[in-house]
């Protein structure tokens, strides 16, 4: 039986992430902060380490400086460990003058590096999903079936089918058909794979385990196919042994501002659907060595607070307060995400305002990116759901106000929908 030492983890470092703009304006999608102190890329890397996969490559291309900095500062094994987490950035070579054109093309352009590792199996993962998974169970299933490719699948309701690749799986576990994001109910009915009336379909999670030999054959044969989910996997079903591995735990594809917002705020609940701490499978991130947060004479309800914060005489409800957040007296924060700051105000004085939230502000249904400076008496209130607005100071996405990284909001500014 093979072992997890034979598996190479390859994580997609993300493209433009336009649906998460403006959070992806200064960074790639997997580098977007989540839960106050982590980044999305921490999820698949931690899952790999906890599953015994100690060779991990991250394929990066777009806005990658922030992601590179985080990975190099965080994932360093000691000299007595043979594992590594490496960045495989897009590059021009004598063989190819183009950048990555899709997930499959990105892996194709790194086949030399993959072969150089000597790994017999390659586990390809998305870099922007929130879930905890033991990949060793998927690998054991793959070996038991002697599969060429194993796709991680999750039960899906018909109402969610339009967001995912839907697979038809037979009784022996082999996948016989694939359709990308079907909207037609008649098509959905042909892909029923489960007896459960609530979740009769199986959706691809975007996690694929390949025999390395098969991966090389498919990528070299289908040279014009640039995407795994839409092209490579559907083609492989006709020529190779492709199986579906069941995963029925929490899994969320953070693809839009709305899903990012709602997924984060779920973490503030007394019993969140995803717990970042598990003694056997923790989620790792950059060790900042910050002091504990101080809270002075404040009222907090369902709030997740990261380390290094200072909160004075504030009222905060159902919100995320990220690292190094500074919140002044009299401020009310509701249903919002503060990503915090990369540094304290005294470390890098700049702009006309101190970093953080000023006095007597009201912030509701908003996302404040890193290093935002909010003056006194600023009001931010929700817009109607579905509304999108772009301005120099702020953005609105599906009714959620987003303040981009390093933005300065002058004192007294009112960001709210016009009176009817």
PADO-650277 format. One record per residue (C-alpha): residue in one letter; x, y, z. Coordinates in steps of 0.05 Angstrom, whole numbers, plus 5000, padded with zeros to 4 digits. Layout:
AXYZ;...
# end
This chain:
X500050005000;X502750694982;X503451225037;X502151965043;X509652085031;X508051894959;X503152474951;X504853174928;X499953724945;X498854254891;X494554854911;X491755354861;X494056044882;X488156394850;X486756844791;X483957544792;X478257374840;X473957924808;X467757724847;X471457874912;X473658574888;X475659034922;X478458534973;X482558254916;X484958934891;X491658894929;X492158134936;X490457464905;X484157104928;X487556584973;X491157155009;X484557475031;X484157495108;X478857085143;X476556995215;X480557585241;X487557285237;X487956755182;X488356765106;X484456315059;X490855965036;X491955715108;X486055235100;X488754765046;X495954815071;X493754625141;X489454055114;X495553795077;X500053815138;X494753505183;X493752955131;X501152775129;X502553125062;X509053495075;X510853695004;X506254254982;X506854714922;X502655354913;X501755584841;X501356334840;X500656874787;X496057464801;X497457994855;X501857484890;X506657904933;X502157884995;X501057134986;X508456994977;X510157405039;X505157035082;X507356345059;X514756475067;X513756775136;X509156215160;X510755535131;X517955355147;X519754655169;X526054565211;X532554285183;X530953595210;X524553545169;X524453355095;X517953715081;X517054385046;X511954885024;X514255214959;X511555764914;X511455584840;X510156244807;X508056334735;X514056464691;X515956534619;X520455994592;X523455804524;X517755304518;X512155774538;X511656534535;X504656564564;X502156604636;X497456084667;X491156034626;X487055624676;X487755104730;X489854544684;X494554984644;X497855214709;X499354494728;X501554334657;X506754894659;X509554594724;X509953864701;X517553884702;X517454094776;X512153564792;X516253014759;X522553254795;X519253114863;X518552374845;X511452364875;X507151794850;X500652174864;X498652914858;X493053214899;X490453844867;X486754334913;X483254994909;X486155554950;X479755924969;X475055415003;X473555365078;X473254645104;X477254145146;X478753485111;X483352895123;X486152765054;X489052095076;X481951805076;X481152035004;X487951734986;X486251065017;X479751044977;X483751214915;X488550644927;X483150154946;X479450284880;X486050324840;X483150954811;X486651384759;X483152004787;X479052104850;X474552714857;X472152944925;X464653024922;X459453304969;X451853204973;X448253794940;X441054034938;X438154164869;X437554904887;X445154934894;X446854544830;X447655174787;X453855374828;X457854724820;X460154174774;X455153604783;X457352874777;X453552244763;X456351674805;X454750944797;X453650424853;X461050214852;X463250934863;X465551054791;X463651714759;X460051624693;X458152334674;X459453064690;X455853714677;X458354414695;X453454844734;X446854584706;X440855044710;X435854604672;X431754174720;X431353614669;X438853574665;X439353574741;X434452994745;X438952574701;X444652674750;X441252424814;X446351994850;X443251944921;X436751714951;X436452324997;X430752774971;X433953375006;X440753304973;X440052814914;X446053074874;X453653034882;X457753654870;X465253694857;X469254044912;X474954194864;X479653704899;X482753184851;X487552624867;X491352374805;X496351834791;X502152264768;X502951854705;X495551964687;X495952704702;X501952784655;X498452384600;X492052774604;X495353464605;X499953304548;X494352994506;X489253534518;X493754124504;X488054604489;X484354454553;X485954964607;X481154774663;X480454154706;X473154204725;X470354424659;X474854034610;X480053544636;X475553154685;X469653084637;X474352824583;X477852344631;X471252014650;X470951724580;X477951424581;X480151304653;X477851034720;X474951634755;X471751544824;X467952004872;X470052034945;X464652254994;X465752855039;X459753065080;X462953565128;X462554325127;X465054615061;X464155315034;X466655604968;X468156334984;X467056614915;X463257264926;X463057844975;X456357595001;X458956885014;X465357175045;X461257625090;X456257105113;X461456555123;X465657015167;X459757235210;X457556515221;X464056435259;X461656925313;X455856475333;X456056065398;X456255415357;X459455605291;X458955115233;X466555135226;X471355145285;X478355395270;X481155035330;X481654275332;X487053975377;X488453435326;X487653855263;X488954585277;X488955125224;X495955435221;X497656155205;X503056675214;X505456735286;X505257475302;X507157465376;X502058005392;X499458165462;X492457975484;X486858445466;X484458965517;X477059135524;X475059735566;X467959845591;X464759565527;X458659155509;X460158545465;X455358015438;X457257465390;X463957765373;X470357425349;X476457835371;X483457695347;X489657865386;X492958545394;X486558965394;X484559555437;X477159695446;X474760275489;X467460395511;X464460095447;X458359685431;X459859105384;X454858585360;X455557985312;X462158205284;X469357995270;X474858435299;X481558285265;X488658335291;X491159005319;X484259335312;X483660005348;X476560215365;X475260875401;X469961065452;X462661145434;X462960715371;X457560215352;X459259625306;X454059125282;X454158555232;X461058765206;X467958495191;X474058895211;X480358585183;X484858975229;X491659245213;X498659025191;X501859485242;X500259935301;X499160685291;X505660885323;X509760415279;X508160765214;X504961455222;X501761655157;X495662015130;X491362505167;X488062005214;X490661475262;X489560765240;X483060455266;X476060695282;X474861385311;X470061615365;X462461585361;X462161205295;X456460755273;X458660175228;X453559675205;X453559125151;X460559305127;X467258995111;X473259425130;X479759175099;X486659225130;X489559895153;X483060285143;X482760965179;X475961195200;X475061905228;X470462105285;X462862105275;X462861685212;X456461295196;X456260685152;X449560345142;X447159775097;X444559875027;X438859464996;X440958754981;X442958664908;X445559384901;X452659504874;X456260184876;X463360414862;X466061064890;X472861344907;X471761234982;X467660594985;X464460024947;X457759684955;X457058954937;X450258624943;X448359154995;X454759055036;X459159665044;X466559495031;X472159975050;X478459785011;X485259685043;X488960325067;X482860765054;X481961385096;X474761605112;X474362335135;X470862515200;X463362615194;X462662205129;X455861875120;X455661245077;X448461035071;X442960955019;X439261605001;X432961755039;X426661525002;
# end
